C-alpha cells in the first residue's frame, strides 16, 4: 500500500514540522508516494529556499503517474 502525500502536508512538514512524526514513520517504512503535480507545487518553493538535497530526495520517492480520462 502506498500513501499519496498531498503538497499541503509536505509544506506543513517543511515549515513547522507539525505531524512530522507520523510522516517520518511513513517515510521510514517506504509507504509514501508522490506525483508530478505535487512535485510541480513543491520544487519551486524548495528551490527558492535552496533545499536542493530535499528536492533530490523527493524525486527518489515512488512516483505515481497521472492519467487524464475524458475527451481531448
The 8 nearest C-alpha neighbors of each residue, nearest first, counted from 0:
[[1, 30, 2, 31, 32, 29, 3, 28],
 [2, 0, 30, 31, 32, 3, 29, 61],
 [1, 3, 31, 32, 30, 4, 0, 25],
 [4, 2, 32, 33, 31, 5, 1, 34],
 [3, 5, 2, 33, 8, 6, 31, 32],
 [6, 4, 7, 8, 3, 9, 37, 33],
 [5, 7, 9, 37, 8, 10, 41, 4],
 [8, 6, 10, 5, 9, 11, 4, 12],
 [9, 7, 11, 6, 5, 10, 12, 4],
 [8, 10, 12, 6, 11, 7, 13, 5],
 [11, 9, 7, 13, 12, 8, 14, 6],
 [10, 12, 8, 14, 9, 13, 15, 7],
 [11, 13, 16, 9, 10, 14, 19, 15],
 [14, 12, 10, 11, 15, 16, 9, 8],
 [15, 13, 11, 12, 10, 16, 17, 9],
 [16, 14, 17, 11, 12, 13, 10, 19],
 [15, 17, 12, 19, 13, 14, 18, 11],
 [18, 16, 19, 15, 12, 11, 20, 14],
 [19, 17, 20, 21, 16, 22, 12, 11],
 [18, 20, 16, 22, 17, 21, 23, 12],
 [21, 19, 23, 18, 22, 24, 17, 16],
 [20, 22, 24, 23, 19, 18, 25, 26],
 [23, 21, 25, 19, 24, 20, 26, 18],
 [22, 24, 26, 20, 21, 25, 19, 27],
 [25, 23, 27, 21, 22, 26, 28, 20],
 [24, 26, 22, 28, 30, 23, 27, 29],
 [25, 27, 23, 29, 24, 28, 31, 22],
 [28, 26, 24, 29, 25, 23, 30, 22],
 [27, 29, 25, 26, 30, 24, 31, 23],
 [30, 28, 26, 27, 31, 25, 1, 60],
 [31, 29, 1, 25, 28, 2, 26, 0],
 [32, 30, 2, 1, 3, 29, 26, 25],
 [31, 33, 61, 3, 62, 2, 60, 1],
 [32, 34, 62, 3, 63, 61, 4, 60],
 [35, 33, 62, 63, 37, 36, 64, 38],
 [34, 36, 38, 37, 39, 33, 64, 65],
 [37, 35, 39, 38, 34, 40, 65, 33],
 [36, 38, 40, 39, 6, 35, 34, 41],
 [37, 39, 35, 41, 40, 36, 42, 34],
 [40, 38, 36, 37, 41, 42, 35, 43],
 [39, 41, 37, 38, 42, 36, 6, 43],
 [42, 40, 38, 44, 39, 43, 37, 45],
 [41, 43, 45, 44, 38, 39, 46, 40],
 [44, 42, 46, 45, 41, 47, 40, 39],
 [45, 43, 47, 42, 41, 46, 48, 40],
 [44, 46, 48, 42, 50, 47, 43, 49],
 [47, 45, 49, 43, 48, 44, 50, 42],
 [48, 46, 44, 49, 45, 43, 50, 42],
 [47, 49, 45, 46, 50, 44, 51, 43],
 [50, 48, 46, 47, 51, 45, 52, 44],
 [49, 51, 45, 53, 48, 52, 46, 54],
 [50, 52, 54, 53, 49, 55, 46, 45],
 [51, 53, 55, 54, 50, 56, 49, 57],
 [52, 54, 56, 55, 50, 51, 57, 45],
 [55, 53, 51, 57, 52, 56, 42, 58],
 [56, 54, 52, 58, 53, 57, 51, 59],
 [55, 57, 53, 59, 58, 54, 52, 60],
 [58, 56, 54, 59, 60, 55, 53, 38],
 [57, 59, 55, 56, 60, 54, 62, 38],
 [58, 60, 56, 57, 55, 61, 62, 54],
 [61, 59, 57, 58, 32, 62, 33, 56],
 [62, 60, 32, 33, 59, 63, 31, 58],
 [63, 61, 33, 34, 32, 60, 64, 35],
 [64, 62, 34, 33, 65, 61, 32, 35],
 [65, 63, 34, 66, 62, 35, 33, 36],
 [64, 66, 67, 63, 34, 35, 36, 62],
 [65, 67, 68, 64, 63, 69, 34, 35],
 [68, 66, 69, 65, 70, 71, 64, 36],
 [69, 67, 66, 70, 71, 65, 64, 63],
 [68, 70, 67, 71, 66, 65, 64, 36],
 [71, 69, 68, 67, 66, 65, 64, 36],
 [70, 69, 68, 67, 66, 65, 64, 36]]
